[in-house]
Amino acid sequence: MKMTEEKFIHDSKTVLKFIQCYCDNEHSKNKRNQNAIKLNYNHKDLSEAIHFNLCEKCEETLNYSYVKLQECPHDEKPSCRKCPKPCYDKPEWKHLAKVMRYSGLRLGILKIRKKLFGRFEKSA
């Protein structure tokens, strides 16, 4: 038994969100046209498509991550950084770790900012 379709879709969208955030801030001048990837799960055709607007390097990172996510052998998928046997090659692992650190910080700050300003707007 592999991970559920819902978990696969959630993890795919999470990876995209982090890569998109990184690319938006670091590679804004190298963007290509908007693209989409159709999510497939265990040879099932899901109707989910994820849309992105990435530079070529970030699109390669997304595709690599997506392939590795599809191939994950764990019944209950751990986070990749806690995985006892990571499937990423070392250079890609280091690059994605950099992307996740960068984006995690920015996305976390945005979340806090939204909550903070949301409270001020409600009390005004």
Residue pairs with C-beta under 8 A, 6 or more apart in sequence:
1 75
2 42
2 72
2 73
2 75
3 11
3 72
3 74
3 75
3 76
3 77
5 41
5 44
5 46
7 77
8 39
8 41
8 69
8 70
9 39
9 41
9 46
9 48
11 69
11 77
12 39
12 50
12 66
12 69
13 50
15 62
15 65
15 66
15 69
16 50
16 52
16 62
17 103
17 107
18 99
18 100
18 103
18 104
18 107
19 52
19 54
19 58
19 61
19 62
19 65
19 99
19 103
20 52
20 53
20 54
20 58
21 102
21 103
21 106
21 107
22 58
22 99
22 102
22 103
23 31
23 53
23 54
23 55
23 58
25 102
25 106
26 102
27 54
27 55
27 57
27 58
30 55
30 56
30 57
31 53
31 54
31 55
32 53
32 54
32 55
32 56
32 59
33 53
34 51
34 52
34 53
35 51
35 52
35 53
35 54
35 59
36 49
36 50
36 51
36 52
37 49
37 50
37 52
37 62
37 63
37 66
38 45
38 46
38 48
38 49
39 46
39 48
39 49
39 50
40 46
40 70
41 70
52 59
52 62
54 62
61 92
61 95
61 96
61 99
64 88
64 92
65 96
68 87
68 88
71 87
72 87
73 87
74 83
78 84
80 86
80 88
80 93
80 96
81 97
86 93
88 96
